[in-house]
Amino acid sequence: MELLTIGTIHSPFRESVGTPVQPSSAQPAEGKIEVFAPFTEGLRDLAGFERVWLLFWCHRARPARLSVVPYRDTVERGLFATRAPARPNPIGLSAVRLRSIVGNVLHVGELDILDGTPLLDIKPYIPLYDSFPAAARTAVISADDRFEQEPLTPAE
Ligand SMILES: C[S@@+](CC[C@H](N)C(=O)[O-])C[C@H]1O[C@@H](n2cnc3c(N)ncnc32)[C@H](O)[C@@H]1O
């Protein structure tokens, strides 16, 4: 498995203390996402989405512990039942507000991410897929194999 850093997240937050814990609690918390040159072609058609998912590497996270007390709790919980950034693979996931795109820079709001965080991926936030109010359920839409590698050859 290989991960590529596709950009850098620039935010007003230099340390965890005082940084919002989720986009929903982060207003305005404006910042910029700088996408590196080899990847900018992939930004075509992204403008106009209200939000984007950012997947990022929490590069300043402590080593993972499998029991943690989440920010809005007083009781230890299993790590995977929380959104704590210190994880075996410290991947963060935030649906931030997309203000505009100028060249290779996304102007975003509602950040809960530290300045200088390496960016792993960007995906559009699509309410049809990403929000689950009871009234928004639709028929099943299934994937095909267009993004999947060839199956591995079974070991002999
Ligand atoms: C609770 S996490 C949630 C992140 C994301 N929304 C998620 O659910 O995966 C948000 C906190 O992670 C911390 N954080 C953000 N960027 C980080 C980074 N690059 N390294 C370590 N900690 C980070 C900040 O303290 C921030 O308040």
The ligand as an SDF file (V2000), in Angstrom:
LIG
                    3D

 27 29  0  0  0  0  0  0  0  0999 V2000
  -11.6210   15.0600   16.7950 C   0  0  0  0  0  0  0  0  0  0  0  0
  -10.5850   15.2500   15.3810 S   0  0  0  0  0  0  0  0  0  0  0  0
  -11.7870   15.0330   14.1020 C   0  0  0  0  0  0  0  0  0  0  0  0
  -11.1510   15.1390   12.7470 C   0  0  0  0  0  0  0  0  0  0  0  0
  -12.0820   14.7090   11.6380 C   0  0  0  0  0  0  0  0  0  0  0  0
  -13.2450   15.5820   11.5110 N   0  0  0  0  0  0  0  0  0  0  0  0
  -12.5020   13.2660   11.8300 C   0  0  0  0  0  0  0  0  0  0  0  0
  -13.6060   13.0340   12.3080 O   0  0  0  0  0  0  0  0  0  0  0  0
  -11.7170   12.3860   11.4770 O   0  0  0  0  0  0  0  0  0  0  0  0
  -10.2870   16.9820   15.3020 C   0  0  0  0  0  0  0  0  0  0  0  0
   -9.1340   17.3520   16.1470 C   0  0  0  0  0  0  0  0  0  0  0  0
   -7.9900   16.7030   15.6350 O   0  0  0  0  0  0  0  0  0  0  0  0
   -6.8560   17.4420   15.9030 C   0  0  0  0  0  0  0  0  0  0  0  0
   -6.0590   17.5460   14.6670 N   0  0  0  0  0  0  0  0  0  0  0  0
   -6.3880   18.1460   13.5160 C   0  0  0  0  0  0  0  0  0  0  0  0
   -5.4010   18.0620   12.6320 N   0  0  0  0  0  0  0  0  0  0  0  0
   -4.4180   17.3280   13.2220 C   0  0  0  0  0  0  0  0  0  0  0  0
   -3.1280   16.8920   12.8180 C   0  0  0  0  0  0  0  0  0  0  0  0
   -2.6340   17.1760   11.6170 N   0  0  0  0  0  0  0  0  0  0  0  0
   -2.3950   16.1860   13.7090 N   0  0  0  0  0  0  0  0  0  0  0  0
   -2.8720   15.8910   14.9340 C   0  0  0  0  0  0  0  0  0  0  0  0
   -4.0690   16.2970   15.3930 N   0  0  0  0  0  0  0  0  0  0  0  0
   -4.8390   17.0090   14.5380 C   0  0  0  0  0  0  0  0  0  0  0  0
   -7.3180   18.8050   16.4080 C   0  0  0  0  0  0  0  0  0  0  0  0
   -7.1510   18.8330   17.8070 O   0  0  0  0  0  0  0  0  0  0  0  0
   -8.8150   18.8090   16.1090 C   0  0  0  0  0  0  0  0  0  0  0  0
   -9.5290   19.5060   17.0840 O   0  0  0  0  0  0  0  0  0  0  0  0
  1  2  1  0
  2  3  1  0
  2 10  1  0
  3  4  1  0
  4  5  1  0
  5  6  1  0
  5  7  1  0
  7  8  2  0
  7  9  1  0
 10 11  1  0
 11 12  1  0
 11 26  1  0
 12 13  1  0
 13 14  1  0
 13 24  1  0
 14 15  1  0
 14 23  1  0
 15 16  2  0
 16 17  1  0
 17 18  1  0
 17 23  2  0
 18 19  1  0
 18 20  2  0
 20 21  1  0
 21 22  2  0
 22 23  1  0
 24 25  1  0
 24 26  1  0
 26 27  1  0
M  CHG  2   2   1   9  -1
M  END
$$$$
